[in-house]
């Protein structure tokens, strides 16, 4: 019996077990909720009045929480030149007071959309902490040298994966096509330097604003927005050129 046939049997067994699980009635989804009561952002006790510093405090808290396996997972929202949105999860690969860095295939859907429309948004949600951060700004490509340096710091399998999916988001004939391509490239570059694909590299999102959210009891959530403009009533002066305001939940 082939490995592929065994895998089909295994997946069939998993599917059977799945349908034996307790099923959620679609009409009852509206009843699914929890209470939020883990933390607050009081007016007189903000941990930091610079959004980069507050991000760092929250990110470190998330990264050190054993219930959070990928604290650097973030939702990247982009839009086409016609304003049609799309979103997906990617990994944060660095941040500083200059912005937030991530890597991808430049010819993927997100890459094409960022080329047409450089405005984007990042969302971090750490459920065990009941905290969320939204960041909006403009994106630009980082240098080829920085992208190459990071590419060669990745595990060998990840470098090969970038070659396998060099035509990311394009239609392919089958799963087997990917596996055969992965095997071929693994053998070809075993013990060698894997070349970075020309259409693969990094982006830097420079923030225009940040919003920090803490879940609150009875849905009275905390929302603190940091901006560099003066668009809001009740706006207060923060640090390093930033202002902040509390938003209604």
Secondary structure by P-SEA (a helix, b strand, c coil): ccaaaaaaaaaaaaaaaaaacccccccccccbbbbbccccccccccccccaaaaaaaaaaaaaaccccccccbbbbbbbccccbbbbbbbbbccccccbbbbbcccccaaaaaaaacccbbbbbbbccccbbbbbbbbbbbccaaaaaaaaaaccaaaaaaaaaacccccccccaaaaaaaaaaaaaaaccbbbbcccccccccccccbbbbbbbbcccbbbbbbbbccccccccccccccbbbbbbcc
